[in-house]
Amino acid sequence: MISGWITDEIDNLCNVEYGTRVVQKNDGGTIYPVYGGGGATFFMDTYNREDRLTIARFAMSAKCTRFVKGKFFLNDSGLTLSPKNKSQIEQDFLNYQCLALNDVFYSLAKGSAQKNLDVPAFRQLKLNIPTDINLQRKIVAKLDAIFAEIDKATAAAEANAKNADLFVKGTIEKQIRRLRSNCFVKFGDICSFVRGPFGGSLKKSIFVDKGYAVYEQQHPINNQFDSFRYFIDDAKFNEMRRFEVFPHDLLMSCSGVTLGKTAVVPRNAPKGIINQALLKITPKSGVSKDYLKIVMDSDYFQSILWDVSGGAAQPNVPSVKVIKDFLIPMPSVEEQEKFVDVVTSIKSYDLKNVYSEKKTSLMNFKKSVLRKAFSGELVKD
């Protein structure tokens, strides 16, 4: 125990208050944000909390602790903490201490499909509190100043990462539009297409522990070809040979928010077939797979694809017949290679990743500052 500090359970030091169930998801209000397990998603015209620390109860994520400033409505997927004795604990001090314990709170989550807080265990967690209220205020003031600078640097890193991404995309877009207008051809003239089989062709009952891999949306989305959930046997593979995946094919996600996400199948990818949510694109002779991947990732191609994709709530790829009519810039093999070299050179300056790493380091710095604050190292009495 730190000299001049007390250690006691949350239940003894704090009021643990549950939120209120919202029967109607949105009462049509526009004033007070509704919080629970995560951030605010809609508004109501009534509120039940003000300036309070919230902890997620249900569907916990890695960020399960947040301080909400102002008036808000807390639903039953969250709880709030406030000091039982305000002359003993400052609310702002409690907020920071709980932020420092965020990872501990998250570790108490139970469940696989949905992580829910073990509230009894949470209540038994111990807090370290200086007995001198003025020391608490000094610690809060110090943390406020440090966090303000960290937040400013984080915002700058986020803006720089976004600008770096826009720069790369914009440069690639200019390269595409600079290609000769007479080199645009129909997609169907330079590639062959196979849409995944009907869902009923691949029922879970036919899957085996080992065999031929079943490629899913996760593979082009994450550009990973090492991990598979489902496999089929020889007989099923031979029956569905039309959907076989080959090295250098391009696989494209066909529905949802990941519509259009594309990846090139690597040389060492396991033998297998695509499922119903994928489109397999095989470049013909004289078409560079790397060049085609760049074009398909571009805003030029993505805007065409999304413009013709039906389904407002769940966008779906149009028919292969429609895709075949897309106009694709297709210069000579030599020009394709030069294009790939230029784009590779641009992407080698991975500024977006640099700034993302900086943001991560700033988050880790926050955690280290909080550890010092509640071990008595940041401010001495």
Contacts in CASP RR format, 6 or more apart in sequence:
PFRMAT RR
TARGET T0000
AUTHOR 0000-0000-0000
METHOD contacts of the structure
MODEL  1
MISGWITDEIDNLCNVEYGTRVVQKNDGGTIYPVYGGGGATFFMDTYNRE
DRLTIARFAMSAKCTRFVKGKFFLNDSGLTLSPKNKSQIEQDFLNYQCLA
LNDVFYSLAKGSAQKNLDVPAFRQLKLNIPTDINLQRKIVAKLDAIFAEI
DKATAAAEANAKNADLFVKGTIEKQIRRLRSNCFVKFGDICSFVRGPFGG
SLKKSIFVDKGYAVYEQQHPINNQFDSFRYFIDDAKFNEMRRFEVFPHDL
LMSCSGVTLGKTAVVPRNAPKGIINQALLKITPKSGVSKDYLKIVMDSDY
FQSILWDVSGGAAQPNVPSVKVIKDFLIPMPSVEEQEKFVDVVTSIKSYD
LKNVYSEKKTSLMNFKKSVLRKAFSGELVKD
1 7 0 8 1.000
1 128 0 8 1.000
2 128 0 8 1.000
2 130 0 8 1.000
2 375 0 8 1.000
2 376 0 8 1.000
4 130 0 8 1.000
4 131 0 8 1.000
4 132 0 8 1.000
4 381 0 8 1.000
5 128 0 8 1.000
5 129 0 8 1.000
5 130 0 8 1.000
5 131 0 8 1.000
5 376 0 8 1.000
6 128 0 8 1.000
6 129 0 8 1.000
6 131 0 8 1.000
7 126 0 8 1.000
7 127 0 8 1.000
7 128 0 8 1.000
7 129 0 8 1.000
8 126 0 8 1.000
8 127 0 8 1.000
8 129 0 8 1.000
9 123 0 8 1.000
9 124 0 8 1.000
9 125 0 8 1.000
9 126 0 8 1.000
9 127 0 8 1.000
10 16 0 8 1.000
10 81 0 8 1.000
10 122 0 8 1.000
10 123 0 8 1.000
10 124 0 8 1.000
10 125 0 8 1.000
10 126 0 8 1.000
10 127 0 8 1.000
11 123 0 8 1.000
11 124 0 8 1.000
12 84 0 8 1.000
13 83 0 8 1.000
13 84 0 8 1.000
13 85 0 8 1.000
13 88 0 8 1.000
13 89 0 8 1.000
13 127 0 8 1.000
13 129 0 8 1.000
14 81 0 8 1.000
14 82 0 8 1.000
14 83 0 8 1.000
14 84 0 8 1.000
14 89 0 8 1.000
14 94 0 8 1.000
14 127 0 8 1.000
15 81 0 8 1.000
15 82 0 8 1.000
15 83 0 8 1.000
15 84 0 8 1.000
16 79 0 8 1.000
16 80 0 8 1.000
16 81 0 8 1.000
16 119 0 8 1.000
16 122 0 8 1.000
16 123 0 8 1.000
17 79 0 8 1.000
17 80 0 8 1.000
17 81 0 8 1.000
17 82 0 8 1.000
18 57 0 8 1.000
18 76 0 8 1.000
18 78 0 8 1.000
18 79 0 8 1.000
19 36 0 8 1.000
19 48 0 8 1.000
19 49 0 8 1.000
19 74 0 8 1.000
19 75 0 8 1.000
19 76 0 8 1.000
19 78 0 8 1.000
19 79 0 8 1.000
19 80 0 8 1.000
20 48 0 8 1.000
20 73 0 8 1.000
20 74 0 8 1.000
20 75 0 8 1.000
20 76 0 8 1.000
21 75 0 8 1.000
21 76 0 8 1.000
22 34 0 8 1.000
22 44 0 8 1.000
22 73 0 8 1.000
22 75 0 8 1.000
22 76 0 8 1.000
25 42 0 8 1.000
26 42 0 8 1.000
26 43 0 8 1.000
26 44 0 8 1.000
27 44 0 8 1.000
27 45 0 8 1.000
27 46 0 8 1.000
28 43 0 8 1.000
28 44 0 8 1.000
28 45 0 8 1.000
29 43 0 8 1.000
29 44 0 8 1.000
29 45 0 8 1.000
30 43 0 8 1.000
30 45 0 8 1.000
31 43 0 8 1.000
31 44 0 8 1.000
31 45 0 8 1.000
31 47 0 8 1.000
32 43 0 8 1.000
32 44 0 8 1.000
32 45 0 8 1.000
32 46 0 8 1.000
32 47 0 8 1.000
32 71 0 8 1.000
32 72 0 8 1.000
32 73 0 8 1.000
33 40 0 8 1.000
33 42 0 8 1.000
33 43 0 8 1.000
33 68 0 8 1.000
33 72 0 8 1.000
33 73 0 8 1.000
34 40 0 8 1.000
34 41 0 8 1.000
34 42 0 8 1.000
34 43 0 8 1.000
34 44 0 8 1.000
34 72 0 8 1.000
34 73 0 8 1.000
34 74 0 8 1.000
34 75 0 8 1.000
35 54 0 8 1.000
35 66 0 8 1.000
35 68 0 8 1.000
35 72 0 8 1.000
35 73 0 8 1.000
35 74 0 8 1.000
35 75 0 8 1.000
35 78 0 8 1.000
36 54 0 8 1.000
36 56 0 8 1.000
36 57 0 8 1.000
36 74 0 8 1.000
36 75 0 8 1.000
36 76 0 8 1.000
36 77 0 8 1.000
36 78 0 8 1.000
37 54 0 8 1.000
37 56 0 8 1.000
37 57 0 8 1.000
37 58 0 8 1.000
37 59 0 8 1.000
37 60 0 8 1.000
37 61 0 8 1.000
37 64 0 8 1.000
37 77 0 8 1.000
37 78 0 8 1.000
38 56 0 8 1.000
38 59 0 8 1.000
38 61 0 8 1.000
38 63 0 8 1.000
38 64 0 8 1.000
38 66 0 8 1.000
38 77 0 8 1.000
39 66 0 8 1.000
40 72 0 8 1.000
44 73 0 8 1.000
46 73 0 8 1.000
47 71 0 8 1.000
47 72 0 8 1.000
47 73 0 8 1.000
48 73 0 8 1.000
48 74 0 8 1.000
49 68 0 8 1.000
49 71 0 8 1.000
49 72 0 8 1.000
49 73 0 8 1.000
49 74 0 8 1.000
49 80 0 8 1.000
50 70 0 8 1.000
50 71 0 8 1.000
50 72 0 8 1.000
51 67 0 8 1.000
51 68 0 8 1.000
51 69 0 8 1.000
51 70 0 8 1.000
51 91 0 8 1.000
52 67 0 8 1.000
52 68 0 8 1.000
52 72 0 8 1.000
52 74 0 8 1.000
52 80 0 8 1.000
52 81 0 8 1.000
52 82 0 8 1.000
53 65 0 8 1.000
53 66 0 8 1.000
53 67 0 8 1.000
53 68 0 8 1.000
53 80 0 8 1.000
53 81 0 8 1.000
53 82 0 8 1.000
53 91 0 8 1.000
53 94 0 8 1.000
53 95 0 8 1.000
53 98 0 8 1.000
54 65 0 8 1.000
54 66 0 8 1.000
54 67 0 8 1.000
54 68 0 8 1.000
54 74 0 8 1.000
54 78 0 8 1.000
54 79 0 8 1.000
54 80 0 8 1.000
55 64 0 8 1.000
55 65 0 8 1.000
55 78 0 8 1.000
55 79 0 8 1.000
55 80 0 8 1.000
55 81 0 8 1.000
55 98 0 8 1.000
55 105 0 8 1.000
55 117 0 8 1.000
55 122 0 8 1.000
56 64 0 8 1.000
56 65 0 8 1.000
56 77 0 8 1.000
56 78 0 8 1.000
56 117 0 8 1.000
57 76 0 8 1.000
57 77 0 8 1.000
57 78 0 8 1.000
57 79 0 8 1.000
57 116 0 8 1.000
57 117 0 8 1.000
57 119 0 8 1.000
58 77 0 8 1.000
58 78 0 8 1.000
58 114 0 8 1.000
58 116 0 8 1.000
58 117 0 8 1.000
59 77 0 8 1.000
59 114 0 8 1.000
59 115 0 8 1.000
59 116 0 8 1.000
60 105 0 8 1.000
60 106 0 8 1.000
60 109 0 8 1.000
60 115 0 8 1.000
60 116 0 8 1.000
60 117 0 8 1.000
61 106 0 8 1.000
61 115 0 8 1.000
62 106 0 8 1.000
63 102 0 8 1.000
64 102 0 8 1.000
64 105 0 8 1.000
64 106 0 8 1.000
64 109 0 8 1.000
64 117 0 8 1.000
65 98 0 8 1.000
65 99 0 8 1.000
65 101 0 8 1.000
65 102 0 8 1.000
65 105 0 8 1.000
67 95 0 8 1.000
67 99 0 8 1.000
74 80 0 8 1.000
79 119 0 8 1.000
81 94 0 8 1.000
81 98 0 8 1.000
82 91 0 8 1.000
82 94 0 8 1.000
83 89 0 8 1.000
83 90 0 8 1.000
83 91 0 8 1.000
83 94 0 8 1.000
87 133 0 8 1.000
88 129 0 8 1.000
88 133 0 8 1.000
89 129 0 8 1.000
89 136 0 8 1.000
90 133 0 8 1.000
90 136 0 8 1.000
90 137 0 8 1.000
90 140 0 8 1.000
92 140 0 8 1.000
93 129 0 8 1.000
93 136 0 8 1.000
93 137 0 8 1.000
93 139 0 8 1.000
93 140 0 8 1.000
94 127 0 8 1.000
96 139 0 8 1.000
96 140 0 8 1.000
96 143 0 8 1.000
96 370 0 8 1.000
96 373 0 8 1.000
96 374 0 8 1.000
97 127 0 8 1.000
97 128 0 8 1.000
97 129 0 8 1.000
97 374 0 8 1.000
98 105 0 8 1.000
99 370 0 8 1.000
100 367 0 8 1.000
100 370 0 8 1.000
100 371 0 8 1.000
100 373 0 8 1.000
100 374 0 8 1.000
101 125 0 8 1.000
101 127 0 8 1.000
104 125 0 8 1.000
105 117 0 8 1.000
105 122 0 8 1.000
105 125 0 8 1.000
106 115 0 8 1.000
108 117 0 8 1.000
108 118 0 8 1.000
108 121 0 8 1.000
108 122 0 8 1.000
108 125 0 8 1.000
109 115 0 8 1.000
109 116 0 8 1.000
109 117 0 8 1.000
109 118 0 8 1.000
110 116 0 8 1.000
110 117 0 8 1.000
110 118 0 8 1.000
128 374 0 8 1.000
129 136 0 8 1.000
130 136 0 8 1.000
130 139 0 8 1.000
130 381 0 8 1.000
132 381 0 8 1.000
135 379 0 8 1.000
135 381 0 8 1.000
138 379 0 8 1.000
139 373 0 8 1.000
139 378 0 8 1.000
139 379 0 8 1.000
142 373 0 8 1.000
142 378 0 8 1.000
142 379 0 8 1.000
143 369 0 8 1.000
143 370 0 8 1.000
143 373 0 8 1.000
143 378 0 8 1.000
146 369 0 8 1.000
147 366 0 8 1.000
147 369 0 8 1.000
150 362 0 8 1.000
150 365 0 8 1.000
150 366 0 8 1.000
150 369 0 8 1.000
153 358 0 8 1.000
153 362 0 8 1.000
154 359 0 8 1.000
154 362 0 8 1.000
154 363 0 8 1.000
157 355 0 8 1.000
157 356 0 8 1.000
157 358 0 8 1.000
157 359 0 8 1.000
157 362 0 8 1.000
158 355 0 8 1.000
158 359 0 8 1.000
160 351 0 8 1.000
160 355 0 8 1.000
161 351 0 8 1.000
161 352 0 8 1.000
161 355 0 8 1.000
161 356 0 8 1.000
161 359 0 8 1.000
164 351 0 8 1.000
164 352 0 8 1.000
164 354 0 8 1.000
164 355 0 8 1.000
165 352 0 8 1.000
167 351 0 8 1.000
168 346 0 8 1.000
168 347 0 8 1.000
168 352 0 8 1.000
169 298 0 8 1.000
169 299 0 8 1.000
170 299 0 8 1.000
171 346 0 8 1.000
172 294 0 8 1.000
172 298 0 8 1.000
172 343 0 8 1.000
172 346 0 8 1.000
173 298 0 8 1.000
173 299 0 8 1.000
173 300 0 8 1.000
175 339 0 8 1.000
175 342 0 8 1.000
175 343 0 8 1.000
176 295 0 8 1.000
176 298 0 8 1.000
176 300 0 8 1.000
176 329 0 8 1.000
177 300 0 8 1.000
179 329 0 8 1.000
179 331 0 8 1.000
179 335 0 8 1.000
179 339 0 8 1.000
180 331 0 8 1.000
183 329 0 8 1.000
183 330 0 8 1.000
183 331 0 8 1.000
184 327 0 8 1.000
184 328 0 8 1.000
184 329 0 8 1.000
184 330 0 8 1.000
185 327 0 8 1.000
185 328 0 8 1.000
185 330 0 8 1.000
186 324 0 8 1.000
186 325 0 8 1.000
186 326 0 8 1.000
186 327 0 8 1.000
186 328 0 8 1.000
187 323 0 8 1.000
187 324 0 8 1.000
187 325 0 8 1.000
187 326 0 8 1.000
187 327 0 8 1.000
187 328 0 8 1.000
188 323 0 8 1.000
188 324 0 8 1.000
188 325 0 8 1.000
190 283 0 8 1.000
190 284 0 8 1.000
190 287 0 8 1.000
190 292 0 8 1.000
190 328 0 8 1.000
190 330 0 8 1.000
191 281 0 8 1.000
191 282 0 8 1.000
191 283 0 8 1.000
191 284 0 8 1.000
191 287 0 8 1.000
191 292 0 8 1.000
192 281 0 8 1.000
192 282 0 8 1.000
192 284 0 8 1.000
193 279 0 8 1.000
193 280 0 8 1.000
193 281 0 8 1.000
193 282 0 8 1.000
193 320 0 8 1.000
193 323 0 8 1.000
193 324 0 8 1.000
194 242 0 8 1.000
194 243 0 8 1.000
194 274 0 8 1.000
194 279 0 8 1.000
194 280 0 8 1.000
194 282 0 8 1.000
195 254 0 8 1.000
195 279 0 8 1.000
195 280 0 8 1.000
195 317 0 8 1.000
195 320 0 8 1.000
196 243 0 8 1.000
196 254 0 8 1.000
196 274 0 8 1.000
196 275 0 8 1.000
196 276 0 8 1.000
196 277 0 8 1.000
196 278 0 8 1.000
196 279 0 8 1.000
196 280 0 8 1.000
197 240 0 8 1.000
197 243 0 8 1.000
197 273 0 8 1.000
197 274 0 8 1.000
197 275 0 8 1.000
197 276 0 8 1.000
198 276 0 8 1.000
199 275 0 8 1.000
199 276 0 8 1.000
200 276 0 8 1.000
201 240 0 8 1.000
201 276 0 8 1.000
202 214 0 8 1.000
202 230 0 8 1.000
202 232 0 8 1.000
202 275 0 8 1.000
202 276 0 8 1.000
204 230 0 8 1.000
206 232 0 8 1.000
206 236 0 8 1.000
207 214 0 8 1.000
207 230 0 8 1.000
207 231 0 8 1.000
207 232 0 8 1.000
208 231 0 8 1.000
208 232 0 8 1.000
208 233 0 8 1.000
209 231 0 8 1.000
210 231 0 8 1.000
211 231 0 8 1.000
211 232 0 8 1.000
211 233 0 8 1.000
211 234 0 8 1.000
211 237 0 8 1.000
212 231 0 8 1.000
212 232 0 8 1.000
212 233 0 8 1.000
212 234 0 8 1.000
212 236 0 8 1.000
212 237 0 8 1.000
212 270 0 8 1.000
212 271 0 8 1.000
212 272 0 8 1.000
212 273 0 8 1.000
213 228 0 8 1.000
213 230 0 8 1.000
213 231 0 8 1.000
213 245 0 8 1.000
213 270 0 8 1.000
213 271 0 8 1.000
213 272 0 8 1.000
213 273 0 8 1.000
214 228 0 8 1.000
214 229 0 8 1.000
214 230 0 8 1.000
214 231 0 8 1.000
214 232 0 8 1.000
214 272 0 8 1.000
214 273 0 8 1.000
214 274 0 8 1.000
214 275 0 8 1.000
215 228 0 8 1.000
215 245 0 8 1.000
215 251 0 8 1.000
215 272 0 8 1.000
215 273 0 8 1.000
215 274 0 8 1.000
215 275 0 8 1.000
215 278 0 8 1.000
216 229 0 8 1.000
216 230 0 8 1.000
216 275 0 8 1.000
216 277 0 8 1.000
216 278 0 8 1.000
217 253 0 8 1.000
217 254 0 8 1.000
217 255 0 8 1.000
217 258 0 8 1.000
217 261 0 8 1.000
217 275 0 8 1.000
217 277 0 8 1.000
217 278 0 8 1.000
218 224 0 8 1.000
219 225 0 8 1.000
219 251 0 8 1.000
219 263 0 8 1.000
219 278 0 8 1.000
220 251 0 8 1.000
220 252 0 8 1.000
220 253 0 8 1.000
220 261 0 8 1.000
220 262 0 8 1.000
220 263 0 8 1.000
220 278 0 8 1.000
221 253 0 8 1.000
221 258 0 8 1.000
221 261 0 8 1.000
221 263 0 8 1.000
223 263 0 8 1.000
225 263 0 8 1.000
225 265 0 8 1.000
225 266 0 8 1.000
225 269 0 8 1.000
225 270 0 8 1.000
228 270 0 8 1.000
230 275 0 8 1.000
232 240 0 8 1.000
232 272 0 8 1.000
232 273 0 8 1.000
237 244 0 8 1.000
237 271 0 8 1.000
237 272 0 8 1.000
237 273 0 8 1.000
240 273 0 8 1.000
243 273 0 8 1.000
243 274 0 8 1.000
243 280 0 8 1.000
244 271 0 8 1.000
244 272 0 8 1.000
244 273 0 8 1.000
245 251 0 8 1.000
245 265 0 8 1.000
245 269 0 8 1.000
245 271 0 8 1.000
245 272 0 8 1.000
245 273 0 8 1.000
245 274 0 8 1.000
245 280 0 8 1.000
246 265 0 8 1.000
246 282 0 8 1.000
247 265 0 8 1.000
247 266 0 8 1.000
247 267 0 8 1.000
247 268 0 8 1.000
247 269 0 8 1.000
248 264 0 8 1.000
248 265 0 8 1.000
248 267 0 8 1.000
248 282 0 8 1.000
248 283 0 8 1.000
248 289 0 8 1.000
249 264 0 8 1.000
249 265 0 8 1.000
249 280 0 8 1.000
249 281 0 8 1.000
249 282 0 8 1.000
250 262 0 8 1.000
250 263 0 8 1.000
250 264 0 8 1.000
250 265 0 8 1.000
250 280 0 8 1.000
250 281 0 8 1.000
250 282 0 8 1.000
250 283 0 8 1.000
250 289 0 8 1.000
250 292 0 8 1.000
250 293 0 8 1.000
250 296 0 8 1.000
251 262 0 8 1.000
251 263 0 8 1.000
251 265 0 8 1.000
251 274 0 8 1.000
251 278 0 8 1.000
251 279 0 8 1.000
251 280 0 8 1.000
251 281 0 8 1.000
252 260 0 8 1.000
252 261 0 8 1.000
252 262 0 8 1.000
252 278 0 8 1.000
252 279 0 8 1.000
252 281 0 8 1.000
252 296 0 8 1.000
252 317 0 8 1.000
253 259 0 8 1.000
253 260 0 8 1.000
253 261 0 8 1.000
253 262 0 8 1.000
253 277 0 8 1.000
253 278 0 8 1.000
254 260 0 8 1.000
254 277 0 8 1.000
254 278 0 8 1.000
254 279 0 8 1.000
254 316 0 8 1.000
254 317 0 8 1.000
255 277 0 8 1.000
255 314 0 8 1.000
255 315 0 8 1.000
255 316 0 8 1.000
255 317 0 8 1.000
256 314 0 8 1.000
256 315 0 8 1.000
256 316 0 8 1.000
257 315 0 8 1.000
259 305 0 8 1.000
259 306 0 8 1.000
259 309 0 8 1.000
259 315 0 8 1.000
259 316 0 8 1.000
259 317 0 8 1.000
260 296 0 8 1.000
260 302 0 8 1.000
260 305 0 8 1.000
260 317 0 8 1.000
262 281 0 8 1.000
262 293 0 8 1.000
262 296 0 8 1.000
262 297 0 8 1.000
263 293 0 8 1.000
264 289 0 8 1.000
264 290 0 8 1.000
264 293 0 8 1.000
274 280 0 8 1.000
279 317 0 8 1.000
279 320 0 8 1.000
279 323 0 8 1.000
281 292 0 8 1.000
283 289 0 8 1.000
283 292 0 8 1.000
286 333 0 8 1.000
286 336 0 8 1.000
287 330 0 8 1.000
287 336 0 8 1.000
288 333 0 8 1.000
288 336 0 8 1.000
288 337 0 8 1.000
288 340 0 8 1.000
290 340 0 8 1.000
291 336 0 8 1.000
291 337 0 8 1.000
291 339 0 8 1.000
291 340 0 8 1.000
292 328 0 8 1.000
294 339 0 8 1.000
294 340 0 8 1.000
294 343 0 8 1.000
295 301 0 8 1.000
295 328 0 8 1.000
295 329 0 8 1.000
296 302 0 8 1.000
301 326 0 8 1.000
301 328 0 8 1.000
304 326 0 8 1.000
305 317 0 8 1.000
305 318 0 8 1.000
305 323 0 8 1.000
305 326 0 8 1.000
306 315 0 8 1.000
308 318 0 8 1.000
308 322 0 8 1.000
309 315 0 8 1.000
309 316 0 8 1.000
309 317 0 8 1.000
309 318 0 8 1.000
310 316 0 8 1.000
310 318 0 8 1.000
317 323 0 8 1.000
330 336 0 8 1.000
331 339 0 8 1.000
369 378 0 8 1.000
372 378 0 8 1.000
373 379 0 8 1.000
END
